[in-house]
Amino acid sequence: MHDGKVYDEVTKVTAKDGEVILDGPDGVDLKMSPQAAAETGHELINGAMKATGQERMKYNPHRAK
């Protein structure tokens, strides 16, 4: 499913008629329930924090190998 492309564009998020709508790069167009959107938000934050730590550790000469 992943094409190897890394996006730096923010996905636009709106709500309409009790649904959360995502409009992102490369034609991403999703509708989610509020519950699924909230859980996805938590997953995104956790992933972003982990990736930020990994990125910072790349340049740390004292990191464990």
C-alpha positions, 0 to 999 in steps of 0.5 A: 500500500505504501509507495515509498513517497514521503509527504510534507503537506498537511492533510485538510480535516473538516467535519460535516453531518457527523463525519470527519473528512480528510482531504490530503495529498495525492488525491487522499479523500477519506470519510471517518466516524468521529471515533475512528478519527479521534483514535487515528489522531492519537496514532498520528501523534504517537507516530510523529513523536516516535519518528521525531525521536528517531530523526534526532537520534540519527545524528547522536554519536552516542546512540546504541547500535 
